[in-house]
Amino acid sequence: MNFTSSSGLILSAGCPLTHIAGFWKFERRAGLKTTARSTPGHLIHYVISGHYNVVISRRGYNVKPGDIIYYYQEEDVACDFYKDTAFYSVAFAAPDFEPLPLDFRVFPAPGKCDRHFRRLSKVCIENNPRTALYAAHGTLLNILAEIQKIRPDLKQAGGYDAAWSEIEHYIRSKHISRPSLVELSDKFRISISSLIRLCRRVNGKTPIQYFKALRMEEARALLLLSGMNVSEIAEYLGYGRIHEFSREFSGHFGCSPSSLFKH
């Protein structure tokens, strides 16, 4: 059923949030390093206190208090907690909530999200389960509405960001370090020239430049968090010779991978 408002806007009566799988408060001690896989569906963390590094599907982020971290569909996650950290975590199903872009997974909580998360924490321990259920759904919807207002892909014209996000999600989920434009063209039924234009439009780089930047981001994250040495990382990322990897890394970051590995 649909309703028409006085302004003529058609509003759907359906609720985009179908299920809350769980709400938790986690605390992690400084010095802890973890690897895990996120829950099915959508997962959002809200950082109350502390600092840490997180790698989500091969992209690294520095996380600080007041940040939101978003995960989608069982992504590989690695964390390095360098301060005592506390955060709220909520897992949910919302088929109509489009996954956030891969370059928008860690960001300052918008609007009144801090208040909403603290409210969510409170209502999830209400004595009346039915009251808690309605209140929790309503509060989480407020959080999702705040996020929808600032997500960059909704500000893009023509759906270019969404189209590229699908391609990049495929590359990251398959751990493809050196994607072939021919294979991507066949996979997504798009010409190579259109693929190049799409990458330039969304990322401001050619596919070769952008895929190289992705490898360098992953290399840096592996050096910081994985415990792998420089040779192992070079081999993992598809480099036949370690000096080729070192040259690209040094040119990208301005320091050698071995100097970063020592820290």
C-alpha positions in Angstrom: 0.0 0.0 0.0 1.2 3.5 -0.8 0.2 6.8 0.7 0.3 10.3 -0.9 1.4 13.2 1.3 0.0 16.7 1.1 3.0 17.7 -1.0 2.3 14.9 -3.5 5.2 12.7 -2.5 4.5 9.0 -2.8 5.5 7.2 0.4 5.9 3.4 0.6 4.3 1.8 3.6 6.9 -1.0 3.6 9.7 -0.9 6.2 13.3 -1.2 4.7 14.5 -2.8 8.0 13.4 -6.4 8.2 15.5 -7.9 11.0 18.0 -7.0 13.7 20.3 -10.0 14.2 22.0 -8.6 17.3 23.3 -5.6 19.2 26.5 -5.7 21.3 29.0 -3.6 23.1 32.6 -4.7 22.7 35.7 -3.8 24.5 39.2 -4.5 23.1 42.6 -4.0 24.9 45.5 -2.1 23.5 48.0 -4.4 21.6 45.4 -6.9 20.5 45.4 -7.9 16.8 42.5 -9.8 15.4 41.3 -11.2 12.1 37.7 -12.1 11.5 34.8 -12.2 9.0 31.9 -9.8 9.4 28.3 -11.1 9.8 25.9 -11.8 6.9 23.9 -8.8 5.8 24.8 -5.4 7.2 27.0 -4.7 10.2 27.7 -1.3 11.7 30.1 -0.3 14.5 30.1 3.0 16.4 33.3 3.7 18.2 32.8 5.1 21.7 36.5 5.4 22.7 40.0 4.3 21.6 42.0 4.2 18.3 42.8 1.3 16.0 43.6 0.4 12.4 41.1 -1.8 10.5 41.4 -3.4 7.1 38.1 -4.1 5.3 38.3 -6.2 2.2 41.9 -5.2 1.6 41.5 -1.5 2.3 43.0 0.1 5.4 41.5 2.8 7.6 42.5 4.6 10.8 39.6 4.6 13.3 38.9 7.1 16.0 36.2 7.9 18.5 32.9 9.0 17.0 33.5 7.0 13.8 31.1 4.6 12.1 32.5 1.5 10.5 30.4 -0.4 8.0 30.7 -4.0 6.8 28.7 -6.0 4.2 28.2 -9.7 3.6 30.9 -11.5 5.4 33.9 -9.3 4.5 37.4 -10.2 5.7 38.5 -7.9 8.5 41.8 -7.3 10.4 42.2 -5.0 13.4 45.2 -3.7 15.3 44.1 -2.0 18.5 46.8 0.4 19.7 44.6 1.9 22.5 41.9 0.4 24.7 38.8 0.6 22.6 35.0 0.3 23.1 32.4 0.2 20.4 28.7 -0.6 19.8 27.9 -3.2 17.1 24.6 -3.8 15.4 23.9 -6.5 12.7 20.8 -6.3 10.7 19.0 -7.2 7.4 17.7 -4.4 5.2 17.3 -5.6 1.6 16.5 -2.1 0.3 19.5 -0.5 2.0 22.2 -0.3 -0.7 25.7 -1.4 0.6 27.9 1.7 1.2 30.6 2.3 -1.4 33.9 0.7 -0.8 35.6 4.1 -0.2 33.0 5.1 2.4 33.3 2.4 5.0 34.8 4.5 7.9 33.4 8.0 8.5 32.5 10.4 11.3 29.0 9.6 12.6 26.6 12.1 11.2 23.8 14.1 12.9 22.5 12.6 16.1 24.0 9.1 15.6 25.8 9.2 18.9 22.5 9.8 20.7 20.8 7.1 18.6 23.4 4.5 19.4 23.3 5.2 23.1 19.5 5.0 22.9 19.8 1.7 21.0 22.0 0.3 23.8 19.4 1.3 26.4 16.3 -0.1 24.6 18.0 -3.4 23.9 18.0 -4.2 27.6 14.4 -3.1 28.2 12.4 -5.5 30.4 9.5 -5.7 27.9 10.8 -7.6 24.8 8.1 -6.3 22.5 8.6 -2.7 23.6 12.3 -3.1 23.1 11.8 -4.6 19.6 9.8 -1.6 18.3 12.1 0.9 20.0 15.2 -0.8 18.6 13.9 -0.9 15.0 12.8 2.7 15.2 16.2 3.8 16.6 18.2 1.9 14.0 16.1 3.4 11.3 17.0 6.8 12.6 20.7 5.9 12.3 20.2 4.6 8.7 18.4 7.7 7.8 21.3 9.9 9.0 23.7 7.8 7.0 21.6 8.0 3.9 21.8 11.8 4.0 25.6 11.8 3.6 26.4 8.8 1.5 28.3 10.0 -1.5 26.9 7.5 -4.1 23.4 9.0 -3.7 24.9 12.4 -4.8 26.4 10.9 -8.0 24.5 11.5 -11.2 23.7 8.6 -13.5 24.6 5.7 -11.1 28.3 5.8 -12.1 29.5 5.2 -8.5 27.2 2.2 -8.1 28.3 0.6 -11.3 32.0 1.0 -10.4 31.3 -0.2 -6.8 30.0 -3.5 -8.2 33.2 -4.0 -10.2 35.5 -3.1 -7.3 33.6 -5.3 -4.9 34.1 -8.2 -7.3 37.9 -7.5 -7.5 38.3 -7.3 -3.8 36.1 -10.3 -3.0 38.1 -12.5 -5.4 41.4 -11.0 -4.1 42.5 -10.1 -7.7 45.7 -8.1 -7.5 46.1 -7.5 -11.2 42.7 -7.4 -12.9 42.5 -8.0 -16.6 40.5 -5.3 -18.4 39.5 -7.9 -21.0 38.1 -10.3 -18.3 36.3 -7.4 -16.5 34.9 -6.3 -19.8 33.5 -9.8 -20.4 32.3 -10.3 -16.8 30.4 -7.0 -16.6 29.4 -6.8 -20.3 31.0 -3.4 -20.8 33.5 -2.4 -23.4 37.1 -1.8 -22.4 36.8 1.9 -23.4 33.6 2.3 -21.3 35.4 0.6 -18.4 38.3 3.0 -18.6 35.9 6.0 -18.8 33.9 4.7 -15.8 37.0 4.3 -13.7 38.2 7.8 -14.6 34.8 9.4 -13.9 34.5 7.8 -10.4 38.2 7.6 -9.3 40.0 10.2 -11.4 42.5 7.6 -12.5 42.9 5.0 -15.3 42.2 1.4 -14.3 46.0 0.7 -14.3 46.7 3.6 -12.0 43.7 2.8 -9.7 44.5 -1.0 -9.4 48.1 -0.2 -8.6 46.9 2.1 -5.8 44.7 -0.7 -4.5 47.7 -3.0 -4.4 49.7 -0.5 -2.5 46.9 0.1 0.0 46.7 -3.7 0.6 50.5 -4.0 0.8 50.7 -1.3 3.5 47.9 -2.9 5.5 49.6 -6.3 5.3 52.9 -4.8 6.4 51.2 -3.2 9.4 48.8 -6.0 10.4 49.5 -9.4 8.9 52.9 -10.4 10.2 53.9 -11.4 6.7 57.4 -10.3 5.6 58.2 -8.2 2.5 59.0 -11.2 0.3 55.8 -13.0 1.2 53.7 -9.9 0.6 55.3 -9.3 -2.8 54.6 -12.9 -3.8 51.0 -12.7 -2.5 50.3 -9.5 -4.6 51.6 -11.2 -7.7 55.1 -9.6 -8.1 57.6 -11.8 -9.7 60.6 -9.9 -8.3 60.8 -8.3 -4.8 62.7 -5.2 -6.1 59.8 -4.5 -8.5 57.4 -4.5 -5.5 59.8 -2.3 -3.4 60.2 0.2 -6.2 56.4 0.6 -6.7 55.8 0.8 -2.9 58.6 3.4 -2.4 57.3 5.5 -5.3 53.8 5.4 -3.9 54.4 6.0 -0.2 57.9 7.7 -0.2 59.4 5.0 2.0 60.5 1.4 1.5 58.3 -1.5 2.5 61.2 -2.9 4.7 61.3 0.4 6.7 57.5 0.2 7.4 57.7 -3.5 8.2 60.3 -2.8 11.0 57.7 -0.6 12.7 
